Structures are given as C-alpha cells and as structure tokens.
C-alpha cells in the first residue's frame, strides 16, 4: 500500500501526471502555423511571378516556357525538407557547433574563388552541382548569424570593446572573400547583420559611434585606393543623380521605375504581351529585379499584398525573438529578422530608385535555389525557437 502511494506521488507533480505535463510541453504542440503558411504563400507568390517574368523570353527562344518555374518548384520542395529538418532538432545544439559552422562557411567562400567556382558575367560566386548552382555566400549569411549569436550569447548582454573587435574581425573575413567574387550587395548584408546582432546582444551607443566612424573611414579609404571598379561605383551612385544617363549606368533604374509606374493600381495583368516584362526591357527580371514585374503586372494592390506578407513574416520573427527562452534564441531570431528586413528594403528600394543597385535577391520571391533554401532554413530555425520557448 505504501509503495503504491509513493509511486502515485512520484508520478504526479501538483495534481497533474508527469506524462501529461511532458505532452503539454512537447515542441510539436507549440508549432507556429502562421509562420509556415506565410512562408508557403510567399514561395507560391514568387513561383507565379518567376513564370510570368520568364515565359515570354523562354518561348521566344524556343525553350520550355515553364522551365524556370519547374526548377523553382524543385528548389522549393528541397527547401521545405530543409525547413522540416531545421525545425526538428533542438536549436540550442547550434551554439556548440557555431565555430565549425563559421569555419565551413569561410571555407566555402574560399573554395568558390578557386577553379572549383563557376564564373558568370565576370563574377565567381557559384559551385556547379549538375544543373544546380550553389552560392556559398547565401549559406554564409545564416552561418555568420549562428556564429555571432553564439559568441554574443556568451557575453550575456555585457558587450565590451574587445568583443566588438572580435565580432568585426569575424565578419570582415567573409566580407573580404565576398568582395573578391565580387558581390558588393552581399557585403552590405553582412554589415547590416553585424549591426543588428550587436544591438540585440547589448552593444552600447559608444560602440556604434565608433563603428560608424570606422565605416566612414573604410569607405574613404576604398575610394582613395581605387578598390572599386568604375562600373561598381557607377551602379552605387547612379541613384543619387537626378538626371542619370539612361543609356548606360542609369538604364536599369530608369526601366525599373517605368515598369512599376505603368502598373498603376491594379496592374496590367499576368503574362501580358505588351509589357516591359514581356519585352525583356529589364535585365535579370526573374532574380534581382523581380519586384518590377510585380509592380507592372499586379500593380499597387499586388505589391501591397506582397509587402503585407513580408510584414507578417517579420512580425513573427521579431515576436519569436522577444519570446525566446534564452538570449541565443533571441539573437538568432533577431539576426534572421534583420537579414530579411535589409534585403527587402534594399531590393525594393533599388527598383524604385531610392537605393543603389546591388545584386541582392528578394527573399522567397527571386529565382534561385541557394537563396530559397537558406531562407527556408531560417524559417525552420525560427520555428524551432518558437516550439521550444517553454522547454
């Protein structure tokens, strides 16, 4: 009788069986459906626009009009599998493996600059894996977020000048390698990630002032030493010129603004034959300039719907950062939110003429396997943090 009473006492905490408490706390019971649904809607939105932006050009070339769409759907299937994997294991294990993740990211950036890398239009940014091209700089974005989050989590909000130096040094290494590709847009992304993670990690105002002065000094030094090629400098400064040469450096920005303006309120419809999208006036419209196709074909309403989906995604990321059980989770979620905010702002801004033209894709929307898979992995990490906020 006594043994039975002891067993019953051990099996219960308060007035609830231990098994019931564990079931209630199981990660699967705390999934975030809105995060996953928003991600899938963005992915579907992007697939439709990729098809609309490429089908005319593909048909004119005698190729499969749905070629880009089929490849993007294949990437999406792989990406969803990555989301599931990154949601299942406990994200806190990433903290222990952060140094290895960082080293792997740097090694990938080094190897792409060797003969293993593929050069396209003067840039060496990809590995050719059959018909798939892997871009290590996209993977390095998440790798750097994990590495910096792990390091700053150890500081527990007490960030000192020495910690700032370590963080900046850790980021400069991949930035230099990415500069050599060259890819100025992704370099800017790494700079934004550094600032966001330091802010969440507890850096002081004096630290940001010092970093700002260092940044200005670095820009002046780069310009004085002529480290930027003429075409790079023209692309970065063309948006500041009120009357750019629309036949050269101002061409892309001019055509992008014309396309968005002609969309009006409701747009000119998907797949129209008499549009700048169909006539291929804008280069790389299925990748960096895909927002011009959205503005022209779906108008203000379609563009606002896309921005609404992005706002919901970022709100969920920031909410997860605030609700995280530990500072490491908050830093991860904050870094991912900053990654999306910066890329969305720069990508859409450059098509509207308010930001310099850089090779930054629009998350979940632009064509490309590496970007899509990494963004889905980011969603998986967020989902992981959300599911384990009580454990």
MINU-676502 format. One record per residue (C-alpha): x, y, z. Coordinates in steps of 0.5 Angstrom, whole numbers, plus 2048, in hexadecimal, padded with zeros to 3 digits. Layout:
% residues N
+-----+-----+-----+
!   u !   v !   w !
+-----+-----+-----+
!   X !   Y !   Z !
...
+-----+-----+-----+
This chain:
% residues 391
+-----+-----+-----+
!   u !   v !   w !
+-----+-----+-----+
! 800 ! 800 ! 800 !
! 806 ! 805 ! 802 !
! 809 ! 803 ! 7FC !
! 803 ! 805 ! 7F7 !
! 802 ! 80B ! 7FB !
! 80A ! 80D ! 7FA !
! 809 ! 80B ! 7F2 !
! 803 ! 80F ! 7F1 !
! 806 ! 815 ! 7F5 !
! 80D ! 815 ! 7F0 !
! 808 ! 814 ! 7EA !
! 805 ! 81B ! 7EC !
! 807 ! 822 ! 7EC !
! 802 ! 826 ! 7EF !
! 7FB ! 823 ! 7ED !
! 7FE ! 821 ! 7E6 !
! 801 ! 81B ! 7E4 !
! 808 ! 81C ! 7E1 !
! 807 ! 819 ! 7DB !
! 801 ! 81E ! 7DA !
! 806 ! 823 ! 7DB !
! 80B ! 821 ! 7D7 !
! 806 ! 820 ! 7D1 !
! 804 ! 827 ! 7D2 !
! 80B ! 82A ! 7D2 !
! 80C ! 825 ! 7CB !
! 80F ! 82A ! 7C6 !
! 80A ! 828 ! 7C1 !
! 805 ! 82B ! 7C5 !
! 807 ! 831 ! 7C4 !
! 808 ! 832 ! 7BD !
! 807 ! 839 ! 7B9 !
! 802 ! 837 ! 7B3 !
! 802 ! 83F ! 7B1 !
! 80A ! 83F ! 7B0 !
! 80A ! 839 ! 7AC !
! 803 ! 83B ! 7A8 !
! 806 ! 842 ! 7A7 !
! 80D ! 83E ! 7A4 !
! 809 ! 83A ! 79F !
! 805 ! 840 ! 79D !
! 80B ! 844 ! 79B !
! 80E ! 83E ! 798 !
! 808 ! 83D ! 794 !
! 808 ! 844 ! 792 !
! 80F ! 844 ! 790 !
! 80E ! 83E ! 78B !
! 808 ! 841 ! 788 !
! 80C ! 848 ! 786 !
! 812 ! 844 ! 784 !
! 80E ! 840 ! 77F !
! 80A ! 847 ! 77D !
! 811 ! 84A ! 77C !
! 815 ! 845 ! 778 !
! 80F ! 841 ! 774 !
! 80F ! 846 ! 76E !
! 817 ! 846 ! 76E !
! 817 ! 83F ! 76E !
! 812 ! 83E ! 769 !
! 816 ! 843 ! 764 !
! 81C ! 83F ! 765 !
! 818 ! 838 ! 763 !
! 819 ! 836 ! 76A !
! 814 ! 833 ! 76F !
! 810 ! 839 ! 772 !
! 810 ! 836 ! 779 !
! 817 ! 834 ! 779 !
! 819 ! 839 ! 77F !
! 812 ! 837 ! 782 !
! 814 ! 830 ! 783 !
! 81B ! 831 ! 785 !
! 818 ! 836 ! 78B !
! 813 ! 831 ! 78D !
! 818 ! 82B ! 78D !
! 81C ! 830 ! 792 !
! 816 ! 831 ! 796 !
! 815 ! 82A ! 797 !
! 81C ! 829 ! 799 !
! 81C ! 830 ! 79E !
! 815 ! 82D ! 7A1 !
! 819 ! 827 ! 7A3 !
! 81F ! 82B ! 7A6 !
! 819 ! 82F ! 7AA !
! 817 ! 829 ! 7AD !
! 81E ! 827 ! 7AF !
! 820 ! 82D ! 7B2 !
! 819 ! 82D ! 7B6 !
! 81A ! 826 ! 7B9 !
! 821 ! 826 ! 7BC !
! 822 ! 82B ! 7C2 !
! 825 ! 832 ! 7C0 !
! 829 ! 832 ! 7C6 !
! 82E ! 82D ! 7C4 !
! 830 ! 832 ! 7BE !
! 833 ! 836 ! 7C4 !
! 838 ! 831 ! 7C5 !
! 839 ! 830 ! 7BD !
! 83A ! 837 ! 7BC !
! 841 ! 837 ! 7BB !
! 841 ! 831 ! 7B6 !
! 83B ! 835 ! 7B2 !
! 83F ! 83B ! 7B2 !
! 845 ! 838 ! 7AF !
! 841 ! 834 ! 7AA !
! 83E ! 83A ! 7A7 !
! 845 ! 83D ! 7A7 !
! 848 ! 837 ! 7A3 !
! 842 ! 837 ! 79E !
! 844 ! 83E ! 79D !
! 84B ! 83D ! 79C !
! 84A ! 837 ! 797 !
! 845 ! 83B ! 792 !
! 84B ! 83F ! 791 !
! 84F ! 839 ! 78E !
! 84E ! 836 ! 788 !
! 848 ! 832 ! 78B !
! 844 ! 838 ! 78B !
! 840 ! 83A ! 784 !
! 841 ! 841 ! 781 !
! 83B ! 844 ! 77E !
! 83B ! 84B ! 77B !
! 841 ! 84D ! 77F !
! 83F ! 84A ! 786 !
! 841 ! 844 ! 789 !
! 83C ! 842 ! 78E !
! 839 ! 83B ! 78D !
! 83B ! 834 ! 78D !
! 838 ! 830 ! 787 !
! 835 ! 82A ! 78A !
! 832 ! 827 ! 784 !
! 82C ! 82B ! 782 !
! 82C ! 82E ! 789 !
! 831 ! 834 ! 78B !
! 832 ! 835 ! 792 !
! 834 ! 83C ! 794 !
! 838 ! 83C ! 79B !
! 837 ! 843 ! 79C !
! 830 ! 842 ! 79D !
! 832 ! 83C ! 7A2 !
! 837 ! 840 ! 7A6 !
! 831 ! 845 ! 7A8 !
! 82E ! 840 ! 7AC !
! 835 ! 83D ! 7AE !
! 837 ! 844 ! 7B1 !
! 830 ! 845 ! 7B4 !
! 831 ! 83F ! 7B8 !
! 839 ! 840 ! 7BA !
! 838 ! 848 ! 7BC !
! 831 ! 846 ! 7C0 !
! 835 ! 840 ! 7C4 !
! 83B ! 845 ! 7C5 !
! 837 ! 84B ! 7C8 !
! 832 ! 846 ! 7CC !
! 839 ! 844 ! 7D0 !
! 839 ! 84C ! 7D2 !
! 832 ! 84C ! 7D5 !
! 831 ! 853 ! 7D3 !
! 838 ! 855 ! 7D5 !
! 83B ! 857 ! 7CF !
! 842 ! 85A ! 7CF !
! 846 ! 85E ! 7CA !
! 84A ! 857 ! 7CA !
! 844 ! 854 ! 7C8 !
! 842 ! 859 ! 7C3 !
! 849 ! 858 ! 7C0 !
! 848 ! 850 ! 7C0 !
! 842 ! 851 ! 7BC !
! 844 ! 856 ! 7B7 !
! 84A ! 851 ! 7B5 !
! 846 ! 84B ! 7B5 !
! 841 ! 84F ! 7B0 !
! 847 ! 852 ! 7AC !
! 84A ! 84B ! 7AA !
! 844 ! 849 ! 7A6 !
! 842 ! 850 ! 7A3 !
! 849 ! 851 ! 7A0 !
! 848 ! 84A ! 79D !
! 842 ! 84C ! 79A !
! 845 ! 853 ! 798 !
! 84A ! 84F ! 793 !
! 844 ! 84B ! 790 !
! 842 ! 851 ! 78F !
! 83B ! 852 ! 793 !
! 83A ! 859 ! 796 !
! 833 ! 857 ! 797 !
! 834 ! 851 ! 79C !
! 83A ! 855 ! 79F !
! 835 ! 85A ! 7A1 !
! 830 ! 855 ! 7A4 !
! 836 ! 853 ! 7A9 !
! 837 ! 85A ! 7AB !
! 82F ! 85A ! 7AD !
! 82F ! 853 ! 7B0 !
! 835 ! 856 ! 7B5 !
! 832 ! 85C ! 7B7 !
! 82B ! 858 ! 7B8 !
! 82E ! 853 ! 7BC !
! 833 ! 858 ! 7C0 !
! 82C ! 85C ! 7C2 !
! 829 ! 855 ! 7C5 !
! 82F ! 853 ! 7C8 !
! 830 ! 859 ! 7CC !
! 835 ! 85E ! 7C9 !
! 835 ! 865 ! 7CC !
! 834 ! 86B ! 7C8 !
! 83B ! 86D ! 7C8 !
! 83D ! 866 ! 7C4 !
! 838 ! 868 ! 7BF !
! 83B ! 86F ! 7BE !
! 842 ! 86C ! 7BE !
! 840 ! 867 ! 7B9 !
! 83C ! 86D ! 7B5 !
! 843 ! 871 ! 7B4 !
! 847 ! 86A ! 7B2 !
! 842 ! 869 ! 7AD !
! 842 ! 870 ! 7AA !
! 84A ! 870 ! 7AA !
! 84A ! 869 ! 7A7 !
! 845 ! 86C ! 7A1 !
! 84A ! 872 ! 7A0 !
! 850 ! 86D ! 7A0 !
! 84D ! 869 ! 79B !
! 84B ! 86F ! 796 !
! 852 ! 872 ! 797 !
! 856 ! 86B ! 796 !
! 851 ! 86A ! 790 !
! 84F ! 863 ! 792 !
! 848 ! 864 ! 78F !
! 848 ! 863 ! 787 !
! 845 ! 868 ! 783 !
! 83E ! 864 ! 782 !
! 83D ! 863 ! 789 !
! 83E ! 86A ! 78B !
! 839 ! 86C ! 786 !
! 834 ! 867 ! 788 !
! 835 ! 869 ! 78F !
! 834 ! 871 ! 78E !
! 82F ! 871 ! 788 !
! 829 ! 871 ! 78C !
! 82C ! 878 ! 78F !
! 82C ! 87B ! 788 !
! 825 ! 87F ! 787 !
! 827 ! 87E ! 77F !
! 82B ! 878 ! 77E !
! 82D ! 875 ! 777 !
! 827 ! 870 ! 776 !
! 82B ! 86D ! 770 !
! 831 ! 86B ! 775 !
! 831 ! 86B ! 77D !
! 82A ! 86D ! 77D !
! 827 ! 869 ! 779 !
! 824 ! 863 ! 77E !
! 822 ! 868 ! 783 !
! 81E ! 86C ! 77D !
! 81B ! 866 ! 77A !
! 819 ! 863 ! 781 !
! 815 ! 86A ! 783 !
! 812 ! 86A ! 77D !
! 80F ! 863 ! 77D !
! 80D ! 864 ! 785 !
! 809 ! 86A ! 783 !
! 806 ! 867 ! 77D !
! 803 ! 862 ! 781 !
! 7FE ! 867 ! 785 !
! 7F9 ! 865 ! 78A !
! 7F7 ! 85E ! 787 !
! 7FD ! 85C ! 782 !
! 7FD ! 85A ! 77B !
! 7FC ! 853 ! 77C !
! 800 ! 84D ! 77D !
! 803 ! 84B ! 776 !
! 801 ! 851 ! 772 !
! 805 ! 851 ! 76B !
! 806 ! 859 ! 76B !
! 809 ! 85A ! 772 !
! 810 ! 85C ! 773 !
! 811 ! 855 ! 777 !
! 80F ! 851 ! 771 !
! 813 ! 855 ! 76C !
! 819 ! 854 ! 771 !
! 81B ! 85B ! 772 !
! 81D ! 85A ! 779 !
! 823 ! 855 ! 779 !
! 823 ! 850 ! 77F !
! 81C ! 851 ! 780 !
! 81B ! 84A ! 783 !
! 820 ! 84B ! 788 !
! 822 ! 852 ! 78B !
! 81D ! 856 ! 787 !
! 817 ! 851 ! 788 !
! 813 ! 857 ! 78C !
! 813 ! 85B ! 786 !
! 80F ! 855 ! 783 !
! 80A ! 855 ! 789 !
! 809 ! 85D ! 788 !
! 808 ! 85D ! 781 !
! 803 ! 856 ! 781 !
! 800 ! 857 ! 787 !
! 800 ! 85E ! 789 !
! 800 ! 861 ! 78F !
! 7FB ! 85C ! 792 !
! 7FF ! 856 ! 791 !
! 805 ! 85A ! 793 !
! 802 ! 85C ! 79A !
! 7FF ! 855 ! 79B !
! 807 ! 852 ! 79A !
! 809 ! 857 ! 79F !
! 804 ! 855 ! 7A4 !
! 806 ! 84E ! 7A3 !
! 80D ! 850 ! 7A5 !
! 80B ! 855 ! 7AB !
! 807 ! 84F ! 7AE !
! 80D ! 84A ! 7AD !
! 812 ! 850 ! 7B0 !
! 80D ! 851 ! 7B6 !
! 80D ! 849 ! 7B7 !
! 815 ! 849 ! 7B7 !
! 815 ! 84F ! 7BC !
! 810 ! 84C ! 7C0 !
! 814 ! 846 ! 7C1 !
! 81A ! 84A ! 7C3 !
! 816 ! 84D ! 7C8 !
! 813 ! 847 ! 7CB !
! 819 ! 842 ! 7CA !
! 81B ! 83E ! 7D1 !
! 823 ! 840 ! 7D0 !
! 827 ! 846 ! 7CD !
! 82A ! 841 ! 7C8 !
! 823 ! 840 ! 7C5 !
! 821 ! 848 ! 7C5 !
! 828 ! 849 ! 7C2 !
! 826 ! 844 ! 7BC !
! 81F ! 847 ! 7BB !
! 822 ! 84E ! 7BB !
! 827 ! 84D ! 7B6 !
! 822 ! 849 ! 7B1 !
! 81D ! 84F ! 7B2 !
! 823 ! 854 ! 7B0 !
! 825 ! 84F ! 7AA !
! 81E ! 850 ! 7A7 !
! 81D ! 857 ! 7A9 !
! 823 ! 859 ! 7A6 !
! 823 ! 855 ! 7A0 !
! 81B ! 857 ! 79F !
! 81D ! 85E ! 7A0 !
! 823 ! 85F ! 79B !
! 820 ! 85A ! 796 !
! 819 ! 85E ! 795 !
! 81D ! 865 ! 796 !
! 821 ! 864 ! 790 !
! 81C ! 862 ! 78C !
! 818 ! 869 ! 78E !
! 81F ! 86D ! 78D !
! 820 ! 86E ! 795 !
! 825 ! 86A ! 796 !
! 82C ! 868 ! 792 !
! 82B ! 862 ! 78D !
! 82E ! 85C ! 790 !
! 82E ! 854 ! 78F !
! 829 ! 853 ! 795 !
! 823 ! 84E ! 794 !
! 81C ! 84F ! 796 !
! 81B ! 849 ! 79C !
! 817 ! 844 ! 79A !
! 815 ! 847 ! 793 !
! 81B ! 848 ! 78F !
! 81D ! 842 ! 78B !
! 823 ! 83E ! 78E !
! 824 ! 837 ! 792 !
! 829 ! 83A ! 797 !
! 825 ! 840 ! 799 !
! 81F ! 83C ! 799 !
! 822 ! 836 ! 79D !
! 825 ! 83B ! 7A2 !
! 81F ! 83F ! 7A3 !
! 81B ! 838 ! 7A5 !
! 821 ! 836 ! 7A9 !
! 820 ! 83D ! 7AD !
! 818 ! 83C ! 7AE !
! 81A ! 835 ! 7B1 !
! 81F ! 838 ! 7B6 !
! 819 ! 83D ! 7B8 !
! 814 ! 837 ! 7B8 !
! 819 ! 833 ! 7BC !
! 81A ! 839 ! 7C1 !
! 812 ! 83A ! 7C2 !
! 811 ! 833 ! 7C3 !
! 816 ! 833 ! 7C9 !
! 814 ! 839 ! 7CC !
! 811 ! 835 ! 7D2 !
! 817 ! 830 ! 7D3 !
+-----+-----+-----+
